[in-house]
Amino acid sequence: MTDAAAPASPAIRDGSLFAPDAHTRRRNAAERRFRAYGITAVALSILALIVLLVSVLGNGAGAFRQTFIQIPVTIDAKIVDPKGNRALDEMKKVTTIGYGKQLEASMLAAVAAAGVATDGLSRKDIAGLLSKEAAAGLRGMVLENPDLIGRTITFRALANGRIDGYFKGRVSMDSAKLDSNISPAQLVLAERLRDAGLVTVAFNPQFLLGADASEVRPEAAGLGVAILGSAYMMIIVLVLALPLGVAASIYLEEFAPKNRWTDLIEVNIANLAAVPSIVYGILGLAIFINTLGLPQSAPIVGGLILTLMTLPTIIIATRVSLAAVPPSIRDAALGVGASRMQAVFHHVLPLALPGILTGTIIGMARALGETAPLLLIGMVAFVREFPAAPPEGFFSPASALPVQVYNFTQRADPAFVERASGAIIVLLVFLICMNAAAIILRRRFERRW
């Protein structure tokens, strides 16, 4: 019996095993550098996010607070209801000019009653502290409640945008000297009225509930129409994109044969998810407006375009969720006699539901922030009237939150910059809520295999 050849012994390393050699030191140094790069990238990203949020919050927080002038107003029946029959149609014929005269007289009386010195300001200058929207607000209040006629009420009128900007630090005495819309004497009067309790800065619900305003009335601009228009479009997206996307995903993942045609469809779905949003806007303009004749600036057109944008995202997310369900679930269902349809809809689909809901919400959140396709279909138009209730409201002119931000930034008055930042805050709140809902749903229904 011969001895077997002994295996070659490994090279003996010089020194202790616990002392790193040059190669190990280089590898450890590379690992430390990579970790430092990652930490630096995360820190820079967080810093950029903080700077962005501080900038937006700093510029937009003032939009939720507004300067008001509280004055007693006696609703003169001879002006607002000349015939005295309280007929709403006849009362609507009275324009804001008549209400403006009442406000001017009431403003002068309130200043005199408070004993505030006016420093020789004219009646027009004193009444100029009020917003041009104040008369329209009083008119709307009287038309909504005709019982106010003949009574004296405390009316909280919007202050002029320059007065509002002065109390928020946007307007100064020096800038007022160069401004034809306000004078330093009017700012001094506003300070005295504030000390007398007639001028206050308070929360402004009309910023969230009111309609947009013209360029000369930035203090009255609101997001109500834009919020409602965005809500209508999201309803259309949810009703159309979710069932179509889920149905297409189930067919492609569970029933479609694997051939060149399904491969072509899958490639095109992946490509559509990366198509720039403005391309969908051009498609919507050509098909839905020019060909089908749907109205411009309507939620139905915006909803259809956003549906096309969201479908690829929902399909991809749904297919990934279906593929993540273990094959043993399908095999077990088929083994006890269930049909292919029953196995998918009774067992596979419920288990994939968390991923489907997450993909749907994320896709809708992306659609909520889109601007470019909506600009092409005319949603950039100035809209003052609220859309009607569905389904008629789907075909009424409306705006959208991201488009409203764009509109505000295109206007010259600096007060609209504040309004634009406030609209961004509202949009961010909606997006955060939608993403939080996606996370909660995933954690609530997620199954770990």
C-alpha positions as CSV (number, residue, x, y, z in Angstrom):
1,M,0.0,0.0,0.0
2,T,1.5,3.2,-1.1
3,D,1.0,6.5,0.6
4,A,-1.4,8.9,-1.2
5,A,0.2,12.1,-2.4
6,A,-0.3,14.7,0.3
7,P,-2.2,17.8,-0.8
8,A,-0.2,20.9,-1.3
9,S,-0.3,23.0,1.8
10,P,-1.4,26.6,1.4
11,A,1.1,29.3,1.5
12,I,1.9,30.2,5.0
13,R,1.1,33.8,5.8
14,D,3.6,35.9,7.5
15,G,2.6,37.6,10.7
16,S,-0.6,37.2,12.8
17,L,-4.0,36.4,11.4
18,F,-5.4,39.3,13.4
19,A,-3.1,41.9,11.8
20,P,-4.5,43.1,8.5
21,D,-2.3,43.0,5.5
22,A,-2.0,45.7,2.8
23,H,-4.8,44.2,0.6
24,T,-7.2,44.0,3.6
25,R,-6.4,47.6,4.6
26,R,-7.1,48.8,1.0
27,R,-10.4,46.9,1.0
28,N,-11.5,48.3,4.4
29,A,-10.5,51.8,3.3
30,A,-12.6,51.4,0.1
31,E,-15.6,50.2,2.2
32,R,-15.2,53.2,4.5
33,R,-15.1,55.6,1.5
34,F,-18.2,54.1,0.0
35,R,-20.0,54.4,3.3
36,A,-18.9,58.0,3.6
37,Y,-20.1,58.7,0.0
38,G,-23.5,57.2,0.8
39,I,-23.9,59.2,4.1
40,T,-22.8,62.4,2.3
41,A,-25.4,61.8,-0.5
42,V,-28.2,61.2,2.0
43,A,-27.2,64.2,4.0
44,L,-27.1,66.5,0.9
45,S,-30.5,65.2,-0.2
46,I,-32.0,65.8,3.3
47,L,-30.4,69.3,3.3
48,A,-31.8,70.1,-0.1
49,L,-35.3,68.9,1.0
50,I,-35.1,71.0,4.1
51,V,-34.1,74.1,2.2
52,L,-36.9,73.5,-0.3
53,L,-39.5,73.0,2.5
54,V,-38.3,76.1,4.4
55,S,-38.5,78.2,1.3
56,V,-42.0,77.0,0.4
57,L,-43.3,77.2,3.9
58,G,-41.7,80.6,4.5
59,N,-43.2,82.1,1.4
60,G,-46.6,80.3,1.5
61,A,-47.6,80.4,5.1
62,G,-48.9,83.9,4.8
63,A,-51.4,82.9,2.2
64,F,-53.5,81.1,4.9
65,R,-53.7,84.4,6.9
66,Q,-55.3,87.5,5.6
67,T,-55.8,91.1,6.7
68,F,-59.5,92.0,7.4
69,I,-61.2,95.3,8.2
70,Q,-64.2,94.9,10.5
71,I,-66.8,97.7,10.1
72,P,-70.5,98.0,10.9
73,V,-72.6,98.1,7.7
74,T,-76.3,99.0,7.5
75,I,-77.8,97.2,4.5
76,D,-79.9,99.9,2.9
77,A,-83.1,98.4,1.4
78,K,-83.4,101.4,-1.0
79,I,-80.2,100.4,-2.7
80,V,-80.1,96.6,-2.6
81,D,-83.9,96.1,-3.1
82,P,-85.4,99.2,-4.6
83,K,-88.9,97.7,-5.2
84,G,-88.9,96.1,-1.7
85,N,-90.4,92.8,-2.8
86,R,-87.4,90.7,-1.9
87,A,-87.4,89.1,-5.3
88,L,-84.0,87.5,-5.8
89,D,-83.9,88.0,-9.6
90,E,-84.5,91.7,-9.1
91,M,-81.9,92.0,-6.3
92,K,-79.3,90.3,-8.6
93,K,-79.6,93.3,-11.0
94,V,-78.1,95.6,-8.3
95,T,-74.4,95.7,-9.2
96,T,-71.4,95.9,-6.8
97,I,-71.3,99.7,-7.4
98,G,-74.3,100.2,-5.0
99,Y,-72.8,97.9,-2.4
100,G,-69.5,99.7,-2.8
101,K,-71.1,103.1,-1.9
102,Q,-72.5,101.6,1.2
103,L,-69.1,100.2,2.2
104,E,-67.4,103.5,1.6
105,A,-69.9,105.4,3.8
106,S,-69.7,102.7,6.5
107,M,-65.9,102.8,6.4
108,L,-65.8,106.5,6.9
109,A,-68.3,106.3,9.7
110,A,-66.3,103.5,11.4
111,V,-63.1,105.5,11.2
112,A,-64.8,108.6,12.6
113,A,-66.5,106.6,15.4
114,A,-63.1,105.1,16.4
115,G,-61.6,108.6,16.7
116,V,-58.8,107.7,14.3
117,A,-57.0,110.7,12.7
118,T,-56.9,110.5,8.9
119,D,-54.2,113.1,8.3
120,G,-56.2,114.8,5.5
121,L,-56.8,111.7,3.5
122,S,-59.6,111.9,1.0
123,R,-62.7,109.7,1.1
124,K,-61.3,107.7,-1.8
125,D,-58.0,107.1,0.0
126,I,-59.7,105.9,3.2
127,A,-62.1,103.6,1.2
128,G,-59.0,102.5,-0.7
129,L,-57.9,100.4,2.3
130,L,-60.7,98.0,1.4
131,S,-60.3,95.4,-1.3
132,K,-62.1,95.8,-4.5
133,E,-63.6,92.4,-3.8
134,A,-65.2,93.6,-0.5
135,A,-68.3,94.9,-2.3
136,A,-68.8,91.6,-4.2
137,G,-68.5,89.8,-0.8
138,L,-71.2,91.9,0.7
139,R,-73.4,91.5,-2.3
140,G,-73.0,87.7,-2.1
141,M,-73.8,87.7,1.6
142,V,-77.1,89.7,1.0
143,L,-78.2,87.6,-1.9
144,E,-77.6,84.4,0.2
145,N,-79.5,85.8,3.1
146,P,-82.0,88.6,2.2
147,D,-83.1,88.8,5.8
148,L,-80.1,91.0,6.4
149,I,-81.7,93.9,4.5
150,G,-82.4,96.8,6.8
151,R,-80.2,95.4,9.5
152,T,-76.8,96.6,10.7
153,I,-74.1,93.9,10.6
154,T,-70.4,93.7,11.4
155,F,-68.9,93.0,8.0
156,R,-65.4,91.5,7.9
157,A,-64.1,92.9,4.6
158,L,-60.9,92.0,2.9
159,A,-58.2,94.7,3.1
160,N,-56.4,95.9,0.1
161,G,-53.5,93.7,-1.1
162,R,-50.9,96.3,-0.3
163,I,-52.3,96.7,3.3
164,D,-52.1,93.0,3.7
165,G,-48.6,93.0,2.3
166,Y,-47.6,95.7,4.8
167,F,-48.6,93.7,7.8
168,K,-46.9,90.7,6.4
169,G,-43.6,92.5,5.7
170,R,-44.0,92.4,1.9
171,V,-44.6,96.2,1.6
172,S,-42.7,98.9,3.3
173,M,-43.0,102.7,3.7
174,D,-40.2,103.2,1.1
175,S,-41.9,100.9,-1.5
176,A,-45.2,102.7,-0.9
177,K,-43.6,106.0,-1.9
178,L,-43.1,104.5,-5.4
179,D,-46.4,102.6,-5.6
180,S,-49.4,104.2,-7.3
181,N,-51.7,101.8,-5.5
182,I,-50.9,102.8,-1.9
183,S,-49.4,105.7,-0.1
184,P,-47.4,105.9,3.2
185,A,-50.3,107.9,4.7
186,Q,-52.7,105.0,4.1
187,L,-50.2,102.6,5.7
188,V,-50.1,104.9,8.8
189,L,-53.9,104.9,8.8
190,A,-54.0,101.1,8.6
191,E,-51.6,100.9,11.7
192,R,-53.9,103.2,13.6
193,L,-57.0,101.2,12.7
194,R,-55.2,98.0,13.8
195,D,-54.4,99.7,17.2
196,A,-58.1,100.6,17.4
197,G,-59.2,97.0,16.7
198,L,-60.7,97.5,13.3
199,V,-57.9,95.8,11.4
200,T,-57.0,92.2,12.2
201,V,-54.8,89.5,10.6
202,A,-56.6,86.1,10.9
203,F,-57.0,82.8,9.2
204,N,-58.5,83.0,5.8
205,P,-60.7,80.1,4.9
206,Q,-61.5,81.7,1.5
207,F,-58.0,80.8,0.3
208,L,-59.0,77.1,0.4
209,L,-62.7,77.6,-0.5
210,G,-62.9,80.6,-2.7
211,A,-62.4,81.0,-6.5
212,D,-59.6,82.6,-8.3
213,A,-59.5,86.4,-8.6
214,S,-58.2,88.9,-11.2
215,E,-54.7,90.4,-11.2
216,V,-55.9,93.5,-9.3
217,R,-57.4,91.5,-6.5
218,P,-54.7,89.1,-5.3
219,E,-56.0,89.2,-1.7
220,A,-59.2,87.5,-2.9
221,A,-57.6,84.7,-5.0
222,G,-58.5,81.2,-3.7
223,L,-58.0,77.5,-4.6
224,G,-61.6,76.3,-4.4
225,V,-62.2,75.8,-8.1
226,A,-58.7,74.2,-8.5
227,I,-59.2,71.7,-5.6
228,L,-62.6,70.7,-6.9
229,G,-61.3,70.3,-10.5
230,S,-58.4,68.1,-9.3
231,A,-60.9,66.0,-7.2
232,Y,-63.1,65.5,-10.3
233,M,-60.1,64.4,-12.4
234,M,-58.9,62.0,-9.7
235,I,-62.4,60.4,-9.6
236,I,-62.3,59.9,-13.3
237,V,-58.8,58.4,-13.1
238,L,-59.8,56.1,-10.3
239,V,-63.0,54.9,-12.0
240,L,-61.3,54.2,-15.3
241,A,-57.6,53.4,-14.6
242,L,-58.1,50.9,-11.7
243,P,-60.4,48.4,-13.3
244,L,-58.8,48.7,-16.8
245,G,-55.3,48.4,-15.4
246,V,-56.1,45.5,-13.1
247,A,-58.0,43.6,-15.8
248,A,-55.1,44.0,-18.3
249,S,-52.6,42.9,-15.7
250,I,-54.5,39.8,-14.7
251,Y,-54.8,38.8,-18.4
252,L,-51.2,39.4,-19.2
253,E,-49.9,37.7,-16.1
254,E,-52.3,34.8,-15.6
255,F,-54.0,33.9,-18.9
256,A,-52.1,35.4,-21.9
257,P,-49.9,32.9,-23.8
258,K,-46.2,33.8,-23.8
259,N,-45.4,34.6,-27.4
260,R,-44.0,37.5,-29.5
261,W,-47.3,39.5,-29.3
262,T,-47.5,39.5,-25.6
263,D,-43.8,40.3,-25.4
264,L,-44.4,43.3,-27.7
265,I,-47.3,44.4,-25.5
266,E,-45.2,44.2,-22.4
267,V,-42.4,46.2,-24.0
268,N,-44.8,48.9,-25.1
269,I,-46.4,49.2,-21.6
270,A,-42.9,49.7,-20.2
271,N,-42.2,52.3,-22.8
272,L,-45.5,54.1,-22.2
273,A,-44.6,54.5,-18.5
274,A,-41.5,56.5,-19.5
275,V,-43.2,58.8,-22.1
276,P,-43.0,62.5,-21.2
277,S,-46.4,63.8,-19.9
278,I,-46.6,66.5,-22.5
279,V,-46.9,63.8,-25.2
280,Y,-50.1,62.6,-23.5
281,G,-51.3,66.2,-23.6
282,I,-50.8,66.4,-27.3
283,L,-52.5,63.1,-27.8
284,G,-55.5,64.3,-25.6
285,L,-55.7,67.6,-27.6
286,A,-55.8,65.7,-30.9
287,I,-58.2,63.0,-30.0
288,F,-60.5,64.1,-27.1
289,I,-60.9,67.8,-28.2
290,N,-60.2,68.1,-31.9
291,T,-61.7,64.7,-32.9
292,L,-64.3,63.9,-30.3
293,G,-65.3,67.5,-29.6
294,L,-65.1,67.4,-25.8
295,P,-65.0,70.8,-24.1
296,Q,-61.7,72.4,-23.3
297,S,-60.7,73.1,-19.7
298,A,-63.0,70.3,-18.6
299,P,-62.2,67.7,-15.9
300,I,-63.4,64.9,-18.2
301,V,-60.6,65.6,-20.7
302,G,-58.0,66.1,-18.0
303,G,-59.2,62.9,-16.3
304,L,-59.0,60.9,-19.6
305,I,-55.4,62.1,-20.3
306,L,-54.3,61.4,-16.7
307,T,-55.9,57.9,-17.0
308,L,-53.7,57.2,-20.0
309,M,-50.7,58.3,-18.0
310,T,-51.6,56.3,-15.0
311,L,-52.5,53.0,-16.7
312,P,-48.9,51.8,-17.4
313,T,-47.9,52.5,-13.7
314,I,-50.9,50.5,-12.4
315,I,-50.3,47.7,-14.9
316,I,-46.7,47.3,-14.0
317,A,-47.4,47.5,-10.2
318,T,-50.3,45.0,-10.5
319,R,-48.2,42.5,-12.5
320,V,-45.4,42.7,-10.0
321,S,-47.9,42.0,-7.2
322,L,-49.5,39.1,-8.9
323,A,-46.1,37.6,-9.7
324,A,-45.1,37.9,-6.1
325,V,-47.8,35.5,-5.0
326,P,-46.2,32.1,-4.5
327,P,-47.1,29.5,-7.2
328,S,-48.1,27.1,-4.5
329,I,-51.3,29.2,-3.9
330,R,-52.4,28.6,-7.5
331,D,-51.4,25.0,-7.4
332,A,-53.3,24.4,-4.2
333,A,-56.5,26.0,-5.5
334,L,-56.3,24.1,-8.8
335,G,-55.6,20.9,-6.8
336,V,-58.8,21.1,-4.9
337,G,-60.9,21.5,-8.1
338,A,-61.0,25.3,-8.5
339,S,-61.0,26.6,-12.1
340,R,-58.3,28.9,-13.3
341,M,-60.6,31.9,-12.9
342,Q,-61.5,30.9,-9.4
343,A,-57.9,30.4,-8.4
344,V,-57.0,33.9,-9.7
345,F,-60.0,35.9,-8.3
346,H,-60.6,34.0,-5.1
347,H,-57.0,33.4,-4.0
348,V,-54.3,35.2,-6.0
349,L,-56.0,38.6,-6.4
350,P,-56.8,39.1,-2.7
351,L,-53.2,38.4,-1.8
352,A,-51.9,40.8,-4.4
353,L,-54.3,43.6,-3.3
354,P,-51.8,45.5,-1.1
355,G,-49.4,46.0,-4.0
356,I,-52.2,46.9,-6.4
357,L,-53.6,49.5,-4.1
358,T,-50.1,50.9,-3.5
359,G,-49.4,51.2,-7.2
360,T,-52.8,52.8,-7.9
361,I,-52.3,55.4,-5.2
362,I,-48.8,56.2,-6.3
363,G,-49.9,56.5,-9.9
364,M,-52.7,58.8,-8.9
365,A,-50.4,60.9,-6.8
366,R,-48.1,61.4,-9.8
367,A,-51.2,62.3,-11.9
368,L,-52.3,64.9,-9.3
369,G,-49.1,66.8,-9.7
370,E,-49.0,66.9,-13.5
371,T,-49.2,70.3,-15.2
372,A,-47.9,70.1,-18.8
373,P,-50.7,67.9,-20.3
374,L,-53.4,70.1,-18.6
375,L,-51.9,73.3,-20.1
376,L,-52.4,71.9,-23.6
377,I,-56.1,71.2,-23.1
378,G,-56.9,74.7,-21.9
379,M,-57.1,74.3,-18.2
380,V,-54.8,77.3,-17.8
381,A,-57.9,79.5,-18.5
382,F,-59.1,81.9,-15.8
383,V,-62.1,80.2,-14.2
384,R,-64.3,82.0,-11.6
385,E,-67.3,79.8,-11.5
386,F,-67.4,76.5,-9.5
387,P,-68.2,73.4,-11.6
388,A,-71.5,71.8,-11.0
389,A,-72.0,68.5,-9.2
390,P,-71.2,65.3,-11.2
391,P,-71.9,64.2,-13.8
392,E,-72.5,67.6,-15.2
393,G,-69.5,69.0,-13.4
394,F,-67.2,66.7,-15.4
395,F,-67.9,68.8,-18.5
396,S,-67.8,72.2,-16.8
397,P,-64.8,74.5,-17.0
398,A,-62.4,74.0,-14.1
399,S,-58.8,74.4,-13.1
400,A,-56.4,72.1,-11.2
401,L,-54.0,72.6,-8.4
402,P,-50.7,72.4,-10.3
403,V,-52.1,74.6,-13.1
404,Q,-53.3,77.1,-10.5
405,V,-49.7,77.3,-9.2
406,Y,-48.5,78.0,-12.7
407,N,-51.2,80.7,-13.1
408,F,-50.2,82.5,-9.9
409,T,-46.6,82.6,-10.9
410,Q,-47.4,84.3,-14.2
411,R,-49.0,87.3,-12.6
412,A,-47.1,90.5,-11.8
413,D,-48.4,91.3,-8.3
414,P,-45.9,90.0,-5.6
415,A,-48.9,88.8,-3.6
416,F,-49.5,86.1,-6.1
417,V,-46.0,84.6,-5.3
418,E,-47.3,84.1,-1.8
419,R,-50.5,82.5,-3.2
420,A,-48.4,80.2,-5.4
421,S,-46.3,79.0,-2.5
422,G,-49.5,78.4,-0.5
423,A,-51.0,76.4,-3.3
424,I,-47.8,74.3,-3.4
425,I,-48.2,73.6,0.3
426,V,-51.8,72.4,-0.3
427,L,-50.6,70.2,-3.1
428,L,-47.8,68.8,-1.0
429,V,-50.3,68.0,1.8
430,F,-52.5,66.0,-0.7
431,L,-49.5,64.1,-2.0
432,I,-48.2,63.3,1.5
433,C,-51.6,62.0,2.4
434,M,-51.9,59.8,-0.7
435,N,-48.4,58.4,-0.2
436,A,-49.1,57.8,3.5
437,A,-52.3,56.0,2.6
438,A,-50.3,53.8,0.3
439,I,-47.8,52.9,3.1
440,I,-50.6,52.2,5.6
441,L,-52.5,50.0,3.2
442,R,-49.4,48.0,2.3
443,R,-48.5,47.5,6.0
444,R,-52.1,46.6,6.8
445,F,-52.7,44.0,4.2
446,E,-49.2,42.8,3.4
447,R,-48.4,39.1,3.7
448,R,-44.9,37.8,4.1
449,W,-44.0,34.5,2.6
